[in-house]
């Protein structure tokens, strides 16, 4: 038996139950992973609340790093003792150990710690496909990043700045503004004090931005569209404030705008593609292009408190859960 967080009903953080679970042995094509660190994502909150659907009961979590403790029959390419990371599927990372398909994991470079790997795997690969595949950011582009001090937002700002783009970020506080500036934002907007769309119009001399990266949703969606230049790209990849209201196509037609809602698994369609994207992320971490901000760590047993803090906007950067045996 190992410890894990299990959810029996949808609701607030209190539905996260810390209890014993059984973990079997890996079958053909599988590994058993002793988890060293778990990345907490807003995606986990969507599942806890029932915004995203999965069968009950379930163990949350879609991002972790750990050590291989067993491999299934005939498996080649992975061995006991390897440090690996995974993100996406299957769910179940809020645990001390889990069974995973070998095709879901990637090797972690020796220069990257399990905590950093767990905090950057899902969010880093997300940043990769947002910046390099959805809209290919290049030198000379101007972009707007909402929640610029958040875990994905921080990576987007750093990476886009390194690519030579002009980065505008929105944040909720002076402290987060300082972080966003350090992460490469050329202009930071305190959205609680300023109308971000009006400020973007000012910054760009009325031209608008090439692309908006919006993980907030309902509260920012219409303003984000207003920030775009003609034929600009609106990339909506989250909804921390709720789902955006329906948008009539005529609004897009006014400036021939492009609107997309990318999904992680649609960009990581094969093991090779996962290795390619994760490899680029880890290479940028190792080279210092990406600084991973693990600003908060919690014992796995305190996952409910971590969820509450995230929802109450008490956190910035990445949040990592540490299985309690790793703390002892």
N, C-alpha and C positions, 0 to 999 in steps of 0.2 A: 504493500500500500504506500502511496505517496500523497502529499497534500496538493490540493488544487482549489480554485474558485469555481463554484458551480452556480448556475442561475436556473431556478425552477419556475419563476414567473417574471413578467416584465414589470419594470417600475424604477424607483430611485436607487441610489447606491446601496441602500439597505438590502436589496435582493441578492447581493453578491455574498454567497455563503462559502466559508473556508472549511473544507472537509476532506476526509480520506477518499481516494479513488483508486481503482485498480488500473494498472498499466501492464498490458501483455508483452509478449515477445514479438520482435519484428518478423514479418513474413517476407516472402520473396519480393525484392524491390523496395524494402523498407529499412529504416534504421530506428533505433531507440536513442533518444536524446536526453541527456541530463542538462536541464536548463540552468544557465548561469544568470541570465538577465532577460526580461520581457519588456518590449516596447509597448507603452500605452498609447493608444490612438483614439481620436474622437469616434472613429469607426466602431470601437468597442462599446461606446455609449449608445450609438444608434441601435446596436443589437440588444443591449440591456433594456432599452426603452421599448423595443419592438418596432422602431422605425424601419430597421432592416429585419427581415424575417429569417428565422431558422427554427428547427424543431426544439422544443423544450423536453427535458433540461439540457443545458449545454455548458461547456467550459469556454469562456471568452478568450480572445487574444489571437492576433494574426501576425505576430512579429516576435522573434526570439533568437537568442544565440546560446550555444551550449556545446557540450562535448559528446561525441558519439560514444555510447557505452555498449552497443550491440548492433550487428548488421544481419540482415536476412540472408537466407541460403543463396549462395552463388553471386552475391552482390560484389561487383568490381568497381573500384574507383574511390571507395570510402572505407575507412578502417577505424577500429576502436581507438579513441584518443584524439581524433581529428576535431578541430574547432570549426564549427559551421554556423551559418545563420539562415533563417528562412523568413518569408513574409507572404501574405496572401492566403493560401490554403494549405492544409486544412486549418480550421479554427481549433483552439485548444491550448494556446500558449500560456494561459494563466495557471501553470502547474509546475511541479518540481521536475517531472519527466513526462515525455510524450512519445508516441509513435508517429513517424513521418515518412512519406514517400521520399526515396533518395533523390528523386528528380526535383524536389521542392527546396533543396538546400544548396548553398554555395559555400566554398571555402572562405574562411576569414584570414586575411594576411596576419602574420605574426606581429606586425606593428600596430594592429587594431585590437583593442581590448573587447571582451564580450559585452561590456556595458555600452561602449560606443557602437559596436556592431548591431546590437539589439535596438538601439535608438535611431540608427540611420538606415537600416535595411529597407523597410517599407517607405519611409519618408524620403530617403535618398533616391530610391528607384522612381518614386512618384515625381520628384523634382526632375529626374532625368527625362522621363517621357513628356512631362509638361513643357520643358525647355527645349528639348532636342527632337521631339517627335510631333507633338500636337501643333506647336508653332515653333519653328526653328529660330531661336533667338540668335542674333548676330550683332556685331559692332554697329552702332548707329541707331539701333532700335530703342524706343522708349516704352517702358512697361510700368504697369501699376500692380502692386502686390498688396492685397488686403491681408490683415493679420501678419504683418511683416516680422513681428517678433515671435510668432508661433514656430512650431517645430519645422513644418514644411516651408513656411514663409521665410524663415531665416536662411534655409538652404537655397531657396529660389533667389533671394537677394544676393547672397554671396556668389553663387554660380553665374547669375546674369551679369553681375558687375565684372567678374573675371572674363566674361565673353565680350566685354566692351559696350554693354548696353547702359542706358541711363535708367536708373531704378527709382521709382516713386513708391513709398510704402505708407500704409495707414496703420496706426497703432492707437491704443487707448490711454496711454500714460507717458509721462516724461521719462520714466525709467525704461520703458519699452522703446521709446524714441531713441534713447542713447544706444541701446543694443542694436536697433535697426541701422543706425548710422554706422556703428562699428562693423556691421555685417554688409556694408556696401551700398546702403540707400543714399542716393544723392539728395533726395528731398523726402522729408518725413512729415506726414500730416496727422495731427491729433484729431481724430474724427469726432470726438466728443465736444471739441471746441470750435471746429471749422467744418464747413460744408466741403466734403472732400472733392465732389465733382467741380465746384466752383474753383477750388484751389488747384486742381489738376489743369483746368482751363487756363488759369493764370500762369502756372509753371510752363505749360507748353505753348504759350502765346496764342491760345485758341485753336491750336492744331489737333489736340487730342493725342492719345497714346496708341501705339501699334497693337498692344495686347493687354488685357486685364486678366489677372489670375485671382479668382474670387472663391474663397473657401467659406465665406460667411453666409451667403444665400439671401434670404428674404430682406434683410435690412440694407443690403448694399447693391442688390441686383440692378434696379433701375438706374441708380446713380452711376454704376459701372458702365452701363450701356451709353450713358451720356458722355462719359470720358473718352470714348473711342473716336479715332479719326475715321474718315471714310475708308471702307473695306477693312476696318480693324477687327480683331479677334477677341471675342468674349469667351473665356475658358472658365466654366463653373465646375469646381471639383469638390465642393463641400457645401454644407448648409447648417453651420453651427447655430445660426439664429432662426432656423426653420426653412422649410421649402419655399423657394421664390414663387410669387404669384404667376399665373399663366401669362405668357407674352404673345400678343398678336403679331403675326408675321409682318404686318405693315410697319411696326416699329423698327424691325431690322432693315426693311426696305429703304427707310429714310437715308441711310448712309451705306447701304449694301453691306451690312455687317455679317460676320460669321459668328455663329454660336455653337459651342460644343460642350458636351458633358462627358468627359473621358472617364473610363473605368479601368482600374489597375490591371485586372486580369486580361483585358482586351489588348494590352500592350506587352504583356509577358506571356506570350502564347506557346512558347516552347522552352525546354530547359536551356537550350543554347542562347535564346534571347534573354532569359533571366540572367545567365552567366555574363552575357555581354553588358547588360545594363548595370548589374551589381558590380561588375568589374570596373566599370567607369566610375561609379560612385566611390568604391574603396580606393581607387587610384587617386582620385581627387582629395580624399581624406588624407591619405598618406603623403601627398604632395603639399598639403597645407592649403589647398584651394578652398576646401570646405572645413570649417571649424564646427564640430558637432557640439552643441550646447546641451549637455545633460544637466539641467538646472535643478532637477528634483528626482530623488530616489525614495522609494517606499518599500518596506517589506511586502512580499506578496500577500501576507495575511491582512495588510491594511489597504487592499485594493479599493475598498469602499470609500475610504478617506481620500485616496488619490482621485477617484472619479468625482467626488464632491468638490474637491479643490479645482479640478479642471472646469467643471460646469460653473463654478462661481468666479471664474477668471482670476484665480489666485496663483496661476502658474504661467511660465513663459519658457519657450524652448521645449526640449524633449523631456518626457517623464518616463522613468524606468522603474519597473517592479523587480525586486530581488528575492528569489526564493529564500525562505527563512533559513535553510541549512547553510546558505552561502554567507549569511550574516554572522552565524555563530562562530 
